[in-house]
Amino acid sequence: MLGSSTRLRPNTDDVAAKVIDGEAIIMNLSNGLYFSMDSVGSAVWEMVETGQSIDEMTSTLDARYDVDEEVIRDDVNRLLAELLTEELVLVTETGPSSPSSERGEADHPYSSPTLNKYDDMADLLALDPPMPGLGTLPE
């Protein structure tokens, strides 16, 4: 189980990712699987990219949504465990932290974050694998 002070970072050696219009698009270049997350999931991905701890992520989301903090913490822990299982993120000891605890209106209602997994490109990428370490997707 992940601790409340655990920080994760994107697995930049094998993963390319971009948040576009509130949707996180993540591709594992080593196995051809790609993933998407809407709204709350994309917010979590952006917080992973900025090096926030699980406590900081929970606080940020708690300030943004009118949802019980324990529900948010459970959802964040579950999602981060899935990201670890899929090797999209790695545990890190340090990271720049820039938590945002601003109370404000969210642009969408809270929904439990979901990691959607797609494998329809895996065979294509097995034939012509991308170069590792490509970094993020172009804008």
C-alpha positions as CSV (number, residue, x, y, z in Angstrom):
1,M,0.0,0.0,0.0
2,L,1.2,3.5,-0.8
3,G,1.9,5.8,2.1
4,S,0.3,9.3,2.4
5,S,3.7,11.0,1.7
6,T,4.5,8.8,-1.3
7,R,5.4,10.6,-4.5
8,L,5.2,9.2,-7.9
9,R,6.6,10.4,-11.2
10,P,5.8,9.4,-14.8
11,N,7.9,6.5,-16.2
12,T,9.5,8.8,-18.8
13,D,11.7,6.1,-20.2
14,D,8.7,4.1,-21.5
15,V,5.8,6.5,-21.4
16,A,4.6,9.4,-23.5
17,A,1.7,11.4,-22.1
18,K,-0.3,14.6,-22.6
19,V,-3.4,16.2,-21.1
20,I,-5.6,17.6,-23.8
21,D,-8.9,19.3,-23.1
22,G,-9.1,17.7,-19.6
23,E,-8.3,14.2,-20.8
24,A,-5.0,12.5,-20.1
25,I,-3.7,10.4,-22.9
26,I,-0.9,8.0,-21.9
27,M,1.0,5.5,-24.1
28,N,3.3,2.8,-22.8
29,L,5.8,2.7,-25.7
30,S,7.4,-0.5,-24.5
31,N,4.2,-2.6,-24.9
32,G,1.9,-0.6,-27.2
33,L,-0.9,-0.2,-24.7
34,Y,-2.4,3.2,-24.3
35,F,-4.7,4.7,-21.7
36,S,-7.0,7.6,-21.1
37,M,-8.4,9.3,-18.0
38,D,-11.1,12.0,-17.9
39,S,-11.6,14.9,-15.5
40,V,-10.5,13.8,-12.0
41,G,-8.1,11.2,-13.4
42,S,-6.4,13.7,-15.6
43,A,-6.1,16.1,-12.6
44,V,-4.3,13.3,-10.7
45,W,-2.0,12.7,-13.7
46,E,-1.1,16.4,-13.7
47,M,-0.4,16.2,-10.0
48,V,1.9,13.2,-10.5
49,E,3.8,15.2,-13.1
50,T,4.3,18.0,-10.6
51,G,5.5,15.6,-7.9
52,Q,2.7,16.0,-5.4
53,S,2.4,13.5,-2.6
54,I,-0.8,11.5,-2.1
55,D,-1.7,13.8,0.8
56,E,-1.2,16.8,-1.4
57,M,-3.3,15.3,-4.2
58,T,-6.1,14.4,-1.8
59,S,-6.0,18.0,-0.3
60,T,-6.1,19.6,-3.7
61,L,-9.1,17.5,-4.9
62,D,-10.8,17.9,-1.5
63,A,-10.6,21.7,-2.0
64,R,-12.0,21.4,-5.5
65,Y,-14.9,19.0,-4.9
66,D,-17.6,18.7,-2.3
67,V,-16.9,15.0,-1.6
68,D,-15.8,13.2,1.5
69,E,-12.0,13.3,1.9
70,E,-11.8,9.5,2.6
71,V,-13.6,8.8,-0.7
72,I,-11.1,11.0,-2.6
73,R,-8.1,9.3,-0.8
74,D,-9.4,5.8,-1.6
75,D,-9.9,6.8,-5.2
76,V,-6.5,8.4,-5.5
77,N,-4.8,5.4,-3.9
78,R,-6.7,2.9,-6.2
79,L,-5.8,4.9,-9.3
80,L,-2.2,5.3,-8.4
81,A,-1.9,1.6,-7.7
82,E,-3.3,0.9,-11.2
83,L,-0.8,3.3,-12.8
84,L,2.0,1.5,-10.9
85,T,0.7,-1.9,-12.1
86,E,0.7,-0.7,-15.7
87,E,4.2,0.7,-15.2
88,L,3.1,4.2,-16.2
89,V,4.5,5.7,-13.0
90,L,7.4,5.0,-10.7
91,V,7.8,5.7,-7.0
92,T,10.2,8.5,-6.3
93,E,11.7,9.9,-3.1
94,T,11.6,13.5,-4.0
95,G,9.8,15.8,-6.4
96,P,8.9,19.4,-6.8
97,S,5.7,20.1,-5.1
98,S,3.2,22.7,-6.0
99,P,0.0,21.8,-4.3
100,S,-3.0,23.9,-5.1
101,S,-5.5,24.1,-2.2
102,E,-7.6,26.8,-3.7
103,R,-11.2,26.4,-3.1
104,G,-13.1,26.9,-6.3
105,E,-15.6,25.7,-8.7
106,A,-14.7,22.5,-10.5
107,D,-15.5,22.6,-14.2
108,H,-17.2,19.2,-13.8
109,P,-18.8,17.1,-11.0
110,Y,-16.7,14.6,-9.1
111,S,-16.6,11.2,-10.5
112,S,-14.4,8.3,-9.4
113,P,-11.3,8.4,-11.6
114,T,-11.0,5.5,-14.1
115,L,-8.0,4.3,-16.0
116,N,-9.3,3.2,-19.4
117,K,-7.0,0.7,-21.2
118,Y,-6.7,0.1,-24.9
119,D,-4.7,-2.6,-26.7
120,D,-5.7,-2.1,-30.3
121,M,-2.4,-0.6,-31.2
122,A,-0.2,-3.2,-29.4
123,D,0.2,-5.5,-32.5
124,L,1.1,-2.5,-34.7
125,L,3.7,-1.2,-32.3
126,A,5.1,-4.7,-31.9
127,L,5.9,-4.7,-35.7
128,D,7.4,-1.2,-35.6
129,P,8.3,-0.3,-32.0
130,P,8.8,3.4,-31.2
131,M,12.1,4.7,-30.0
132,P,12.3,4.5,-26.1
133,G,12.7,7.8,-24.3
134,L,10.6,9.8,-26.7
135,G,9.3,11.9,-23.8
136,T,6.0,13.7,-24.1
137,L,3.7,13.8,-27.0
138,P,4.0,16.9,-29.2
139,E,1.4,19.7,-28.8
